[in-house]
């Protein structure tokens, strides 16, 4: 006869409970990436079999999950800060670009306005 299964103990923090092996591997890759030289895009394709865009979609979704923060709190918080900074920079760049476009449009309108006849 087999023994009844023992109740499972709570999973310790940082064990990656709730994360797939791929997700845990992505976090490990991000943690170690700074220590390695080479082409990041190539390493992503070789290690994960994913295109760069798909990898970043996976990583961004992973950063929003509490399980990822429990697995690697310092890494996840750092990556979230970097993502937030990039988003802010893109937003600022768009605003500057819109302002420049408006200014160019105004100056073009002034130049193309018919001159008054005397």
TAHU-V23052 format. One record per residue. N is the residue number from 1. RES is the residue in one letter. PHI is phi in degrees with one decimal (* if undefined). Layout:
N,RES,PHI
N,RES,PHI
This chain:
1,X,*
2,X,-92.1
3,X,-77.4
4,X,-63.4
5,X,-66.2
6,X,-77.3
7,X,-62.2
8,X,-74.2
9,X,-81.7
10,X,-60.0
11,X,-77.5
12,X,-67.2
13,X,-60.9
14,X,86.6
15,X,-84.7
16,X,85.1
17,X,-57.9
18,X,88.9
19,X,-104.4
20,X,-77.0
21,X,-57.0
22,X,-62.1
23,X,-63.9
24,X,-64.6
25,X,-67.3
26,X,-61.8
27,X,-63.0
28,X,-64.9
29,X,-61.5
30,X,-63.9
31,X,-67.8
32,X,-92.4
33,X,-56.8
34,X,-62.5
35,X,-82.9
36,X,-112.3
37,X,-94.8
38,X,125.4
39,X,-81.0
40,X,-61.6
41,X,-60.0
42,X,-65.5
43,X,-63.0
44,X,-63.7
45,X,-62.5
46,X,-68.7
47,X,-76.8
48,X,-110.1
49,X,68.4
50,X,-120.1
51,X,-72.6
52,X,-62.0
53,X,-63.6
54,X,-64.4
55,X,-60.5
56,X,-69.2
57,X,-62.7
58,X,-61.8
59,X,-61.8
60,X,-63.3
61,X,-66.0
62,X,-64.1
63,X,-64.0
64,X,-87.5
65,X,-96.0
66,X,-61.9
67,X,-63.5
68,X,-67.8
69,X,-65.9
70,X,-67.6
71,X,-70.8
72,X,-144.6
73,X,-59.6
74,X,-66.5
75,X,-61.4
76,X,-62.9
77,X,-64.9
78,X,-64.5
79,X,-65.7
80,X,-63.7
81,X,-62.2
82,X,-62.3
83,X,-62.3
84,X,-62.3
85,X,-62.4
86,X,-62.6
87,X,-62.4
88,X,-64.5
89,X,-62.9
90,X,-64.1
91,X,-64.1
92,X,-63.8
93,X,-63.0
94,X,-63.2
95,X,-63.8
96,X,-63.1
97,X,-63.7
98,X,-63.1
99,X,-63.7
100,X,-63.9
101,X,-63.3
102,X,-63.3
103,X,-64.2
104,X,-64.0
105,X,-61.7
106,X,-63.6
107,X,-68.0
108,X,-68.1
109,X,-63.7
110,X,-65.3
111,X,-69.5
112,X,-91.0
113,X,-69.6
114,X,-63.6
115,X,-80.8
116,X,-67.7
117,X,-89.6
118,X,-101.7
